[in-house]
Amino acid sequence: MIDLTVLNPMQRKAAETLNGPVLILAGAGSGKTRTLTYRIANLIDHGVLPWHILALTFTNKAAREMQDRVQRLVGADATDMWLGTFHSVCVRILRRDIEKLGYQRSFTIYDEDDQNRVIKDAMKVLSLDEGKLPVREIRGKISDAKNKMMTPDEWFQDSARDYRCQQIHDVFSYYEERLRAANALDFDDLLLRTLQLFVDHPPVLDYYRQRFQYVHVDEYQDTNAAQYTLIRLLTQESRNLCVVGDDDQSIYGWRGADIRNILDFETDFPDAAVIKLEQNYRSTANILDAANQVIAHNVGRKEKVLWTDAGEGDKIPLYSAGDEREEAAWICEKIRKLQRQGMAYSQIAVLYRMHAQSRVIEEMFMRAGIPYKVFGGTRFYDRKEVRDALAYLRVIVNPADDVSLVRIINTPKRSIGDSTVAVLQEHARQEELPLFSVINDPPDSLSSRPRKCIGEFALLLMKLTAMKDAMPLSEFVEKMLTETGLKAQFEIEDNEEAQTRLQNLMEFAGAAREFENQSQEKTLEAFLENVSLVTDLDRQEEAPQYVTLMTLHSAKGLEYDAVFLCGLEEGIFPSMRSAMDEKRLEEERRLCYVGLTRARKQLYLSFARRRMLFNQITHNPPSLFIKEIPQRLLVDEWAETSRRSFTPEPERPMMPSRRDRPRDLSFGAPGMAAGSRGALNIPGVQKGFVPSAARSVAAASTQLFHTGDHVIHRKFGEGVVQEVKGSGADARVVIAFTAYGTKEFSVSIAPIVKVDE
């Protein structure tokens, strides 16, 4: 017999409710995989044949983990159960019966590169310009249509029906014909053809309905229309459907996930058993309280309140930075302190809304000597569009750089194909000339069209080279991004990926402007040298321990002892696009909830009053989500600055619970007791000593600072005293800062705080 006493009461209830529709609302860190595993094991323990059990997941990792856990509980019997991703299960079904749809069982599954080749062939046949209608955009539209179970004609009728949509429709139609002719399916087809098989051939559907008497679906909030339909078809007769999910963690609406699938489960199944897993085994009570208060502002959700027996934990530091560099320096300082206290780098993560935000953090980490790894994305200077921009600049500085020249000769697309490049390279080898020289005087063996395209490219490089010394560095970099078409190729696309790539190029221009403002040598050569040093450091052998940097979307399903959630400003998080769209705003709030609940022990929040991002300076107010966290849960790192920055919203009413501790509804400054008018009691900072008090204390005691003391400066952050000079009002102190190097200050006027170690 399976021992269910190891489960908490609600987990056990879920594991013991074996028949009929069941909705398990599993909050973050509530042990949903454990619960689902025990439920499957309990079914087998009650005599259900593993052959009759189907469990669907979204990742192979989740499927393997569940398979291993079930096998440990019930033994070899679990091998007869079907447990896998939606796509892997559909492949098994199609390999058996796809001949009924006119395909052969040996069908090929096309990956992204294969899809791109077919789309490019279609564009050639249809005489369409890839520069004006990018392959990536078409592939995205096709995938979106298939997720909504639309044919090319149905997609066109649902679109704007303009000339561009007509072109996409024509490529989509050709694409479908080519795939069928090649006996091939793309990933979206795996679901669509399975649905087609079930609808067009009822005996096949009946077979699988009889086989899969008990169906389980993990992460149900992430299902799209096709997946929802597949599940409903399979369980229409048995009605033994158990779905596990958390509507508060539905963050993939932009790629087709429909939160209504989980919100309307009780409408689909009025007799459904609804079981809430609200006990959290991950985070402290303060972290959960903050997450609960934020998500409670969403209207479209199932009511639940996470709680824990793990203790209250530390309050949440909130830092109001002057700019993005000060924010990154503060993060460095806190990480260094956590590391000194014994926390491994591998237990720390920095989360942000957009990939472009990582650049400044990466640079600051390298200066501070903090090992890191970008997860779910590429390091900033390794991103393709950024490397393309760097290649242009390198060729302008060094025309003999053939590697960079080959990279950009047809980027963006300018009809200089691989065969033409091969001719140019061969001519350069034979004549012992740099490729740049051959481009300026191409061989006669080339026909007129490629010669014309090469000539235009050579003219572009000459024009940019002439501009280089005629304008400031930052202005030239912006001009290069425009003149080369690097920006324009993404501006014409209507999808998230193109928007991200465009933002990265704008951030690259911002890096040039920042270098220009901070460096004594403001040349293009010096900028490229600086970038090379950054990337060389970046490519050093990975340390066994490193801090993880990632977007909030990439963080789902992960957890860390300490989490930094940065860039909490209106227009960044929540994003500008969500400001006028309540549906988008609610998804952004769910994304915030996901970020908050990644933290086990320590959670840090930060925003910048001034930020340069995408080469634009903005002064955005603090995020709405900060205002939704009660001040009683926060520690204000710089009290006066933050107190002026935002006004908190009232707490949202929460569900009554015996586990809710008394709530302090006062709104004094964070870190202060209700009604107190005293100084902040910030952990690690001497009581009663805030930056404004620095002048009087320094004047009163020349012995306040000693070599080796750890201090905090209001602007430059954490540092170590290297030397104390002079005495009395003339005393000066030399401090080495984590991210800003060594600086000297007058003790009597500098806003320096001594930190207890």
Secondary structure as GFF3:
##gff-version 3
##sequence-region A 1 757
A	DSSP	three_ten_helix	4	6	.	.	.	ID=ss1
A	DSSP	alpha_helix	9	16	.	.	.	ID=ss2
A	DSSP	beta_strand	22	26	.	.	.	ID=ss3
A	DSSP	alpha_helix	32	45	.	.	.	ID=ss4
A	DSSP	three_ten_helix	50	52	.	.	.	ID=ss5
A	DSSP	beta_strand	53	57	.	.	.	ID=ss6
A	DSSP	alpha_helix	60	74	.	.	.	ID=ss7
A	DSSP	three_ten_helix	75	80	.	.	.	ID=ss8
A	DSSP	beta_strand	82	85	.	.	.	ID=ss9
A	DSSP	alpha_helix	86	97	.	.	.	ID=ss10
A	DSSP	three_ten_helix	98	101	.	.	.	ID=ss11
A	DSSP	beta_strand	108	110	.	.	.	ID=ss12
A	DSSP	alpha_helix	112	125	.	.	.	ID=ss13
A	DSSP	alpha_helix	135	147	.	.	.	ID=ss14
A	DSSP	alpha_helix	152	158	.	.	.	ID=ss15
A	DSSP	alpha_helix	163	181	.	.	.	ID=ss16
A	DSSP	beta_strand	184	186	.	.	.	ID=ss17
A	DSSP	alpha_helix	187	200	.	.	.	ID=ss18
A	DSSP	alpha_helix	202	211	.	.	.	ID=ss19
A	DSSP	beta_strand	214	217	.	.	.	ID=ss20
A	DSSP	three_ten_helix	220	222	.	.	.	ID=ss21
A	DSSP	alpha_helix	225	235	.	.	.	ID=ss22
A	DSSP	beta_strand	241	245	.	.	.	ID=ss23
A	DSSP	three_ten_helix	247	249	.	.	.	ID=ss24
A	DSSP	three_ten_helix	253	255	.	.	.	ID=ss25
A	DSSP	alpha_helix	260	263	.	.	.	ID=ss26
A	DSSP	alpha_helix	265	268	.	.	.	ID=ss27
A	DSSP	beta_strand	273	277	.	.	.	ID=ss28
A	DSSP	alpha_helix	285	295	.	.	.	ID=ss29
A	DSSP	beta_strand	316	321	.	.	.	ID=ss30
A	DSSP	alpha_helix	324	340	.	.	.	ID=ss31
A	DSSP	three_ten_helix	345	347	.	.	.	ID=ss32
A	DSSP	beta_strand	348	352	.	.	.	ID=ss33
A	DSSP	three_ten_helix	355	357	.	.	.	ID=ss34
A	DSSP	alpha_helix	358	368	.	.	.	ID=ss35
A	DSSP	beta_strand	372	374	.	.	.	ID=ss36
A	DSSP	three_ten_helix	380	382	.	.	.	ID=ss37
A	DSSP	alpha_helix	384	397	.	.	.	ID=ss38
A	DSSP	alpha_helix	402	408	.	.	.	ID=ss39
A	DSSP	alpha_helix	418	431	.	.	.	ID=ss40
A	DSSP	alpha_helix	435	440	.	.	.	ID=ss41
A	DSSP	alpha_helix	448	468	.	.	.	ID=ss42
A	DSSP	alpha_helix	473	483	.	.	.	ID=ss43
A	DSSP	alpha_helix	488	491	.	.	.	ID=ss44
A	DSSP	alpha_helix	496	518	.	.	.	ID=ss45
A	DSSP	alpha_helix	524	538	.	.	.	ID=ss46
A	DSSP	beta_strand	547	551	.	.	.	ID=ss47
A	DSSP	alpha_helix	552	555	.	.	.	ID=ss48
A	DSSP	beta_strand	560	565	.	.	.	ID=ss49
A	DSSP	three_ten_helix	576	578	.	.	.	ID=ss50
A	DSSP	alpha_helix	582	596	.	.	.	ID=ss51
A	DSSP	beta_strand	599	608	.	.	.	ID=ss52
A	DSSP	beta_strand	611	613	.	.	.	ID=ss53
A	DSSP	beta_strand	616	618	.	.	.	ID=ss54
A	DSSP	alpha_helix	624	627	.	.	.	ID=ss55
A	DSSP	three_ten_helix	631	633	.	.	.	ID=ss56
A	DSSP	beta_strand	634	636	.	.	.	ID=ss57
A	DSSP	alpha_helix	639	645	.	.	.	ID=ss58
A	DSSP	three_ten_helix	691	693	.	.	.	ID=ss59
A	DSSP	alpha_helix	694	700	.	.	.	ID=ss60
A	DSSP	beta_strand	710	713	.	.	.	ID=ss61
A	DSSP	beta_strand	717	725	.	.	.	ID=ss62
A	DSSP	three_ten_helix	728	730	.	.	.	ID=ss63
A	DSSP	beta_strand	732	737	.	.	.	ID=ss64
A	DSSP	beta_strand	741	746	.	.	.	ID=ss65
A	DSSP	beta_strand	752	755	.	.	.	ID=ss66
###
